[in-house]
Amino acid sequence: MPLGRIGFTGMRMTSVIIVFVISLIVYSLLVWVGVKIAGVSKRKRTWGNAILAVILMLILIYIMGFVGGTLGALLGILGSIAIIKYIYLTSWEKAVIAWVFVIIGELIVQIVLGHWIVGLRLI
């Protein structure tokens, strides 16, 4: 039985939701580990704060995409660090350390997934 337009739209929306939830979990884990490495107090280092930080950073980066160019990128970086700072009530130095760890973690995840996906296509 053919799916039609509604079936394909439903499949796309399901895919978008699944990718969003998986990304939220992975990046929340990276933020949580980043603030742990940065030395944020254990009481403030919760899973809920990590999820909140990631959601706010995603919204900020989406908005900064409309600013565009170098200014948008710099404001997005500064805003992401500020979000970590204010959610975890920590210093700028610890927020920068946590943010750098998140970026390094993102690069590692992208490289691993890239090799995995390319490896699957070579088979």
C-alpha positions in Angstrom: 0.0 0.0 0.0 1.5 3.3 -1.0 2.1 5.9 1.8 1.1 9.1 0.0 2.0 12.6 1.2 0.7 12.2 4.7 2.7 9.0 5.3 5.9 10.6 4.1 5.3 13.7 6.2 4.7 11.6 9.2 7.9 9.6 8.6 9.9 12.9 8.3 8.4 14.3 11.4 9.2 11.1 13.3 12.7 11.2 12.1 13.2 14.8 13.1 11.8 14.1 16.6 14.0 11.1 17.0 17.1 13.0 15.9 16.2 15.9 18.2 15.8 13.7 21.2 19.0 11.8 20.6 20.9 15.0 20.0 19.5 16.5 23.2 20.6 13.5 25.2 24.1 13.4 23.7 24.8 17.1 24.0 23.3 17.2 27.5 25.7 14.5 28.5 28.6 16.5 27.0 27.5 19.6 28.9 27.1 17.6 32.1 30.6 16.1 31.8 32.0 19.5 30.7 30.8 21.2 33.9 32.0 18.3 35.9 35.5 18.6 34.5 35.4 22.4 34.9 34.8 21.8 38.6 31.3 23.1 39.1 29.8 22.2 42.5 28.1 18.8 42.6 24.8 20.4 43.9 24.4 22.5 40.7 25.6 19.8 38.3 22.2 18.1 37.6 20.9 16.4 34.5 18.0 18.9 34.3 20.4 21.8 34.2 22.3 20.2 31.4 19.1 19.7 29.4 18.0 23.2 30.0 21.4 24.6 29.0 21.3 22.6 25.7 17.8 23.7 24.9 18.6 27.4 25.5 21.9 27.1 23.5 20.0 25.5 20.6 17.4 28.4 20.6 20.2 31.0 20.8 22.2 29.5 18.0 19.0 29.2 15.9 18.3 32.9 16.5 21.9 33.9 15.8 21.7 32.2 12.5 19.5 35.1 11.4 22.2 37.6 12.4 24.6 35.7 10.1 28.3 36.0 9.4 31.0 36.4 11.9 29.0 38.6 14.3 26.3 35.9 14.6 28.9 33.2 15.3 30.7 35.3 17.9 27.4 36.2 19.6 26.4 32.6 19.6 29.6 31.5 21.2 29.5 34.2 23.9 25.8 33.5 24.5 26.4 29.8 24.9 29.2 30.4 27.4 26.9 32.9 29.2 24.1 30.3 29.3 26.4 27.8 31.0 27.6 30.5 33.4 24.2 31.6 34.5 22.5 28.2 34.7 25.3 26.7 36.7 26.0 29.9 38.7 29.7 29.6 38.1 32.6 31.7 37.0 33.4 32.7 33.4 36.5 30.6 33.5 34.7 27.4 34.4 31.9 28.2 31.9 34.6 28.6 29.1 36.2 25.3 30.2 32.9 23.5 30.1 32.0 25.0 26.7 35.4 24.0 25.2 34.9 20.5 26.4 31.4 20.5 24.8 32.9 21.6 21.5 35.6 19.0 21.6 33.0 16.3 22.4 30.8 17.5 19.5 33.8 17.1 17.1 34.6 13.6 18.4 30.9 12.6 18.1 30.7 14.0 14.5 34.0 12.3 13.5 32.9 8.9 14.9 29.4 9.1 13.3 30.9 10.3 10.0 33.3 7.4 9.9 30.5 5.0 10.9 28.1 6.3 8.2 30.8 6.4 5.5 31.8 2.9 6.5 28.2 1.7 6.1 28.1 3.2 2.6 31.3 1.5 1.5 29.8 -1.9 2.2 
